[in-house]
Amino acid sequence: MTDRASEDTDEKDVLRRGMRVLAVAIREEPRVFAAAVGASALYGATTVASALALGEVTDRVVVPAFRDGDTTAGALTATFLVVLGIALLKALGIVGRRLWAGIMQYRLQATYRRRVTRQYLRLPLAWHHRHPTGALLSNANADVEAAWYPIAPLPMATGVVVMLVIAAVSMLVTDWALALVGFVIFPAIFVLNIMFQRRQGPLAMRAQELRADVSAIAHESFDGALVVKTLGREDEEAARFEATSRELADANVAVGRVRAVFDPLLEALPSLGVLMVLLAGSVRISHGDLNPGELVQIAYLFTLLAFPVRAIGWLLGDMPRAIVGYDRVRHVLDAEGESVYGDSAADKTGPAGLQARAVRFGYLDGADVLSDVTFDVEPGRTVAVVGPTGSGKSTLVSLLVRLVDPASGEVLLDGTDLRDFRRGGLASAAALVPQQAFLFDDTIRDNITLGLDVSDDDVHEALRIAQADGFVDRLGNGLDTMVGERGTSLSGGQRQRIALARALVRRPRLLVMDDATSAVDPRVEAAILAGLRDGGTGPSTVVVVAYRKATIALADEVVYIEDGKVAGRGPHAELIDTSVGYRRLVNAYERAARDREQAAAAAAALADEDEEVSA
């Protein structure tokens, strides 16, 4: 008894939530919906009219022709014109219904894709860290499509209600007793539809959820292609994707099986009603209580009932999938955590001053990554942030350019809290060059400018400071060279230098580099930092996360981070003498770099010896 009550509640809940989704669609596009329903109503009315016309033609033309053995050209012409007129109006209704329903569906999908994408851009980076990229792609694509999938049959299902009402009234007026015989079939259709929804609903919901899982796994595998290839994990990744894909296929097949059972039954019931009407009508005709034309009219109307019943069934059948899609889309649109902006402008000139005041930040596990971090960076100075792995350096960098906000404390640019700048204000004054340089599948020029209106001379100057002008000039098409997806046609060091040039061409007053030259040669890195100090692209304050001793030595000051706190601060030479942890770390970095150089030299020497032996 409890299970039965639970099923009834679930069914009502699905219907109620599905109606809410459809109500949202109607509110979004009321005029288009009205046009689609009007066209559908025209189709329904003309369909019933065709049944009435068929009955009249039977009584006035067909029966007299068989009885008298003759007919007139006028009767045939009138019949042709009536049938043609109804057919044209019916065709107009079909075209209008499908056209406006399609416009409504695709408009809603486009609107919600834009809303989801804008919300992604508004939400802070911390929110994105909590959600897999594959799932976010599914939200903007598959879930949006699923949410508005029922829009195609919605105007049709709404419009054919007119057809059902007109047909029912027409049958009752023609012969109420015969109509009641046929109407017996309606309770069976209603019960069958309820059973159909109960069986299909959970299966359709599961299938929609699995679509997101497949998208997430596929994106993760593609994004981690380097790891997959280098570790020989192709078979394991293929098996992981195959398992979820098969699960999705099984879910879709289960939905298809339910449809395969119920669709023929829903199609057959109206035909069963037609047979009942014909049987009862034949008896009434034999008793003189009914004309042949009236029987043809009622029987034909019952043959038409299968379509509106199926239209409503299609609408109800798509509701579970639409509910899942819409809920997943609303999860994004209703997400909190959007960055709050003030109205301050960052329109000062010259190098920026940077201050961190008692900054604390932690991730979802609750532990603080940074705690009570306080330091100042004077305008125009270069500061190196140094610390062991996991000390919070990259988190600090994210705070300095407001990719995330501190849990407490504040980060200030020229004395203004970063949260008080207007939208886009900080980006006009500060630039971040991350360690993992991302390049678009575009030309080198467009990857540097990203829509910024700058001359090629400015682009070349930025490339010069980034020590990238030499290899760019050697490329076949120079600035017009396509770099491929994620810059795959370039080396890691080349990608980093293009990313640095992208920041420099904007002439930032604050330049933050998160180990952004780790993939380049130490001599090239030194040349880059020297170019930054010369201010070739405008005076900047530079904060650089570094680990090479040569790089650190070029900085005016070092901020040493350990266990999420500032453990030391001052010139490199001073910290070497006063901070044991700093001295050990920097020397360890230097030893590791020296060991790598010695290993590379030994490998080169061994290769030379092998070549001589071969010769």
Solvent accessible surface area in square Angstrom, and as a share of the most:
residue,aa,sasa,rsa
1,M,205,0.92
2,T,108,0.63
3,D,109,0.56
4,R,133,0.49
5,A,54,0.42
6,S,55,0.36
7,E,79,0.35
8,D,48,0.25
9,T,84,0.49
10,D,82,0.43
11,E,34,0.15
12,K,136,0.58
13,D,39,0.20
14,V,27,0.16
15,L,77,0.38
16,R,116,0.42
17,R,73,0.27
18,G,2,0.01
19,M,92,0.41
20,R,147,0.54
21,V,7,0.04
22,L,8,0.04
23,A,38,0.29
24,V,21,0.12
25,A,0,0.00
26,I,57,0.29
27,R,166,0.61
28,E,56,0.25
29,E,27,0.12
30,P,73,0.46
31,R,213,0.78
32,V,10,0.06
33,F,26,0.11
34,A,63,0.49
35,A,38,0.30
36,A,0,0.00
37,V,30,0.17
38,G,39,0.38
39,A,15,0.12
40,S,0,0.00
41,A,23,0.18
42,L,59,0.29
43,Y,22,0.08
44,G,0,0.00
45,A,37,0.29
46,T,9,0.05
47,T,1,0.01
48,V,1,0.00
49,A,35,0.27
50,S,24,0.15
51,A,0,0.00
52,L,69,0.34
53,A,14,0.11
54,L,71,0.36
55,G,2,0.02
56,E,86,0.39
57,V,25,0.15
58,T,16,0.09
59,D,49,0.25
60,R,179,0.65
61,V,20,0.12
62,V,60,0.35
63,V,47,0.27
64,P,27,0.17
65,A,30,0.23
66,F,172,0.72
67,R,164,0.60
68,D,93,0.48
69,G,67,0.65
70,D,104,0.54
71,T,54,0.32
72,T,88,0.51
73,A,81,0.63
74,G,50,0.48
75,A,31,0.24
76,L,96,0.48
77,T,71,0.42
78,A,54,0.42
79,T,27,0.16
80,F,126,0.52
81,L,105,0.52
82,V,72,0.41
83,V,80,0.46
84,L,74,0.37
85,G,31,0.30
86,I,28,0.14
87,A,49,0.38
88,L,111,0.55
89,L,87,0.43
90,K,50,0.21
91,A,49,0.38
92,L,110,0.55
93,G,0,0.00
94,I,52,0.26
95,V,92,0.53
96,G,12,0.11
97,R,11,0.04
98,R,167,0.61
99,L,97,0.48
100,W,91,0.32
101,A,5,0.04
102,G,18,0.17
103,I,52,0.26
104,M,0,0.00
105,Q,16,0.07
106,Y,141,0.54
107,R,120,0.44
108,L,1,0.00
109,Q,15,0.07
110,A,38,0.30
111,T,30,0.17
112,Y,3,0.01
113,R,72,0.26
114,R,131,0.48
115,R,72,0.26
116,V,0,0.00
117,T,65,0.38
118,R,113,0.41
119,Q,9,0.04
120,Y,30,0.11
121,L,144,0.72
122,R,80,0.29
123,L,8,0.04
124,P,28,0.17
125,L,66,0.33
126,A,28,0.22
127,W,8,0.03
128,H,48,0.21
129,H,115,0.51
130,R,109,0.40
131,H,41,0.18
132,P,84,0.53
133,T,68,0.39
134,G,2,0.02
135,A,22,0.17
136,L,16,0.08
137,L,94,0.47
138,S,3,0.02
139,N,9,0.05
140,A,21,0.16
141,N,80,0.41
142,A,27,0.21
143,D,0,0.00
144,V,0,0.00
145,E,67,0.30
146,A,0,0.00
147,A,2,0.01
148,W,1,0.00
149,Y,95,0.36
150,P,1,0.01
151,I,0,0.00
152,A,46,0.36
153,P,11,0.07
154,L,10,0.05
155,P,0,0.00
156,M,20,0.09
157,A,4,0.03
158,T,50,0.29
159,G,0,0.00
160,V,0,0.00
161,V,71,0.41
162,V,57,0.33
163,M,2,0.01
164,L,42,0.21
165,V,87,0.50
166,I,62,0.32
167,A,1,0.01
168,A,29,0.22
169,V,82,0.47
170,S,16,0.10
171,M,1,0.00
172,L,72,0.36
173,V,120,0.69
174,T,32,0.19
175,D,13,0.07
176,W,166,0.58
177,A,29,0.23
178,L,0,0.00
179,A,0,0.00
180,L,89,0.44
181,V,49,0.28
182,G,0,0.00
183,F,36,0.15
184,V,96,0.55
185,I,11,0.05
186,F,63,0.26
187,P,82,0.52
188,A,43,0.33
189,I,9,0.04
190,F,134,0.56
191,V,80,0.46
192,L,21,0.10
193,N,16,0.08
194,I,53,0.27
195,M,96,0.43
196,F,0,0.00
197,Q,15,0.07
198,R,68,0.25
199,R,145,0.53
200,Q,2,0.01
201,G,4,0.04
202,P,84,0.53
203,L,53,0.27
204,A,9,0.07
205,M,44,0.20
206,R,102,0.37
207,A,3,0.02
208,Q,0,0.00
209,E,71,0.32
210,L,3,0.02
211,R,60,0.22
212,A,4,0.03
213,D,60,0.31
214,V,24,0.14
215,S,33,0.21
216,A,24,0.19
217,I,24,0.12
218,A,19,0.15
219,H,45,0.20
220,E,98,0.44
221,S,20,0.13
222,F,157,0.65
223,D,80,0.42
224,G,23,0.22
225,A,49,0.38
226,L,137,0.68
227,V,89,0.51
228,V,23,0.13
229,K,132,0.56
230,T,95,0.55
231,L,125,0.62
232,G,48,0.46
233,R,110,0.40
234,E,70,0.31
235,D,114,0.59
236,E,76,0.34
237,E,29,0.13
238,A,61,0.47
239,A,56,0.44
240,R,91,0.33
241,F,78,0.32
242,E,80,0.36
243,A,63,0.49
244,T,17,0.10
245,S,32,0.21
246,R,150,0.55
247,E,76,0.34
248,L,27,0.14
249,A,49,0.38
250,D,95,0.49
251,A,11,0.09
252,N,58,0.30
253,V,74,0.43
254,A,24,0.19
255,V,23,0.13
256,G,35,0.34
257,R,165,0.60
258,V,7,0.04
259,R,61,0.22
260,A,66,0.51
261,V,89,0.51
262,F,12,0.05
263,D,40,0.21
264,P,73,0.46
265,L,85,0.42
266,L,0,0.00
267,E,82,0.37
268,A,53,0.41
269,L,30,0.15
270,P,2,0.01
271,S,62,0.40
272,L,84,0.42
273,G,0,0.00
274,V,16,0.09
275,L,112,0.56
276,M,60,0.27
277,V,0,0.00
278,L,70,0.35
279,L,130,0.65
280,A,27,0.21
281,G,0,0.00
282,S,59,0.38
283,V,79,0.46
284,R,67,0.24
285,I,55,0.28
286,S,90,0.58
287,H,131,0.59
288,G,65,0.63
289,D,84,0.43
290,L,10,0.05
291,N,79,0.40
292,P,58,0.36
293,G,1,0.01
294,E,48,0.21
295,L,17,0.08
296,V,52,0.30
297,Q,17,0.07
298,I,0,0.00
299,A,10,0.08
300,Y,65,0.25
301,L,0,0.00
302,F,0,0.00
303,T,66,0.39
304,L,27,0.14
305,L,3,0.01
306,A,18,0.14
307,F,58,0.24
308,P,0,0.00
309,V,12,0.07
310,R,8,0.03
311,A,0,0.00
312,I,52,0.27
313,G,0,0.00
314,W,90,0.32
315,L,13,0.07
316,L,33,0.17
317,G,3,0.03
318,D,17,0.09
319,M,4,0.02
320,P,1,0.00
321,R,56,0.21
322,A,2,0.02
323,I,2,0.01
324,V,15,0.09
325,G,0,0.00
326,Y,29,0.11
327,D,62,0.32
328,R,60,0.22
329,V,1,0.00
330,R,75,0.27
331,H,105,0.47
332,V,0,0.00
333,L,32,0.16
334,D,85,0.44
335,A,20,0.15
336,E,149,0.67
337,G,45,0.44
338,E,69,0.31
339,S,23,0.15
340,V,113,0.65
341,Y,82,0.31
342,G,33,0.32
343,D,116,0.60
344,S,35,0.23
345,A,41,0.32
346,A,15,0.12
347,D,113,0.58
348,K,120,0.51
349,T,127,0.74
350,G,25,0.24
351,P,40,0.25
352,A,0,0.00
353,G,4,0.03
354,L,0,0.00
355,Q,31,0.14
356,A,0,0.00
357,R,87,0.32
358,A,50,0.39
359,V,0,0.00
360,R,92,0.34
361,F,16,0.07
362,G,24,0.23
363,Y,95,0.36
364,L,134,0.67
365,D,119,0.62
366,G,62,0.60
367,A,63,0.49
368,D,67,0.34
369,V,40,0.23
370,L,0,0.00
371,S,30,0.20
372,D,95,0.49
373,V,0,0.00
374,T,63,0.37
375,F,2,0.01
376,D,45,0.23
377,V,2,0.01
378,E,99,0.45
379,P,72,0.45
380,G,41,0.39
381,R,89,0.33
382,T,13,0.07
383,V,1,0.00
384,A,0,0.00
385,V,0,0.00
386,V,0,0.00
387,G,0,0.00
388,P,42,0.26
389,T,138,0.80
390,G,76,0.73
391,S,4,0.02
392,G,7,0.07
393,K,32,0.14
394,S,65,0.42
395,T,11,0.06
396,L,0,0.00
397,V,3,0.02
398,S,22,0.14
399,L,1,0.01
400,L,0,0.00
401,V,20,0.11
402,R,33,0.12
403,L,66,0.33
404,V,8,0.05
405,D,49,0.25
406,P,15,0.09
407,A,63,0.49
408,S,46,0.30
409,G,29,0.28
410,E,61,0.27
411,V,3,0.02
412,L,21,0.11
413,L,1,0.00
414,D,41,0.21
415,G,54,0.52
416,T,38,0.22
417,D,19,0.10
418,L,6,0.03
419,R,77,0.28
420,D,68,0.35
421,F,8,0.03
422,R,117,0.43
423,R,132,0.48
424,G,48,0.47
425,G,8,0.08
426,L,20,0.10
427,A,79,0.61
428,S,80,0.52
429,A,0,0.00
430,A,10,0.08
431,A,14,0.11
432,L,52,0.26
433,V,1,0.01
434,P,54,0.34
435,Q,73,0.32
436,Q,145,0.65
437,A,18,0.14
438,F,87,0.36
439,L,0,0.00
440,F,100,0.42
441,D,88,0.46
442,D,48,0.25
443,T,21,0.12
444,I,0,0.00
445,R,65,0.24
446,D,60,0.31
447,N,0,0.00
448,I,0,0.00
449,T,12,0.07
450,L,86,0.43
451,G,79,0.76
452,L,72,0.36
453,D,143,0.74
454,V,41,0.23
455,S,57,0.37
456,D,59,0.31
457,D,114,0.59
458,D,49,0.25
459,V,0,0.00
460,H,72,0.32
461,E,48,0.22
462,A,0,0.00
463,L,0,0.00
464,R,112,0.41
465,I,3,0.01
466,A,0,0.00
467,Q,62,0.27
468,A,0,0.00
469,D,48,0.25
470,G,31,0.30
471,F,12,0.05
472,V,0,0.00
473,D,95,0.49
474,R,187,0.68
475,L,50,0.25
476,G,82,0.78
477,N,104,0.54
478,G,18,0.18
479,L,12,0.06
480,D,74,0.39
481,T,22,0.13
482,M,105,0.47
483,V,0,0.00
484,G,22,0.21
485,E,121,0.54
486,R,111,0.41
487,G,0,0.00
488,T,100,0.58
489,S,75,0.48
490,L,12,0.06
491,S,61,0.39
492,G,29,0.28
493,G,7,0.06
494,Q,42,0.19
495,R,65,0.24
496,Q,9,0.04
497,R,40,0.15
498,I,0,0.00
499,A,5,0.04
500,L,1,0.01
501,A,0,0.00
502,R,41,0.15
503,A,6,0.05
504,L,3,0.01
505,V,10,0.06
506,R,78,0.28
507,R,122,0.45
508,P,4,0.02
509,R,23,0.08
510,L,1,0.00
511,L,0,0.00
512,V,0,0.00
513,M,1,0.00
514,D,21,0.11
515,D,24,0.12
516,A,1,0.01
517,T,6,0.03
518,S,26,0.17
519,A,55,0.43
520,V,8,0.05
521,D,59,0.31
522,P,57,0.36
523,R,184,0.67
524,V,36,0.21
525,E,11,0.05
526,A,40,0.31
527,A,38,0.29
528,I,0,0.00
529,L,7,0.04
530,A,47,0.37
531,G,12,0.11
532,L,20,0.10
533,R,123,0.45
534,D,120,0.62
535,G,26,0.25
536,G,29,0.28
537,T,9,0.05
538,G,19,0.18
539,P,81,0.51
540,S,20,0.13
541,T,0,0.00
542,V,4,0.03
543,V,0,0.00
544,V,4,0.03
545,V,7,0.04
546,A,6,0.05
547,Y,50,0.19
548,R,37,0.14
549,K,65,0.27
550,A,65,0.50
551,T,4,0.02
552,I,0,0.00
553,A,59,0.46
554,L,63,0.31
555,A,12,0.10
556,D,42,0.22
557,E,25,0.11
558,V,0,0.00
559,V,1,0.00
560,Y,5,0.02
561,I,0,0.00
562,E,65,0.29
563,D,125,0.65
564,G,2,0.02
565,K,108,0.46
566,V,44,0.25
567,A,53,0.41
568,G,14,0.14
569,R,101,0.37
570,G,6,0.06
571,P,67,0.42
572,H,27,0.12
573,A,70,0.55
574,E,87,0.39
575,L,6,0.03
576,I,34,0.17
577,D,113,0.58
578,T,97,0.56
579,S,17,0.11
580,V,75,0.43
581,G,27,0.26
582,Y,0,0.00
583,R,78,0.29
584,R,172,0.63
585,L,26,0.13
586,V,0,0.00
587,N,43,0.22
588,A,41,0.31
589,Y,49,0.19
590,E,64,0.29
591,R,123,0.45
592,A,42,0.33
593,A,27,0.21
594,R,106,0.39
595,D,82,0.42
596,R,134,0.49
597,E,107,0.48
598,Q,107,0.48
599,A,63,0.49
600,A,65,0.50
601,A,63,0.49
602,A,62,0.48
603,A,63,0.49
604,A,56,0.43
605,A,51,0.40
606,L,107,0.53
607,A,58,0.45
608,D,82,0.42
609,E,99,0.44
610,D,81,0.42
611,E,122,0.55
612,E,129,0.58
613,V,128,0.74
614,S,98,0.63
615,A,120,0.93
